[in-house]
């Protein structure tokens, strides 16, 4: 790797542009995965809540609290 400093008029090299694109893509994919994970956890929470409500209803019908 070349770690020389470029001046204001120097063009970034193709490798540098590609690396920046790859980093940006990795960040975007990480963000999307995080959003998908949040929706999945929220959905699981709702499913567990629904199961709990059904258990309570069944217990009430059988003479529970």
ABEGO torsion letter per residue (X at the ends): XBABBBBAABBBBAAAAAAAAAAAAAAAAAAAAAAAAAAAAAAAAAAAAAAAAAAAAAAAAAGBX
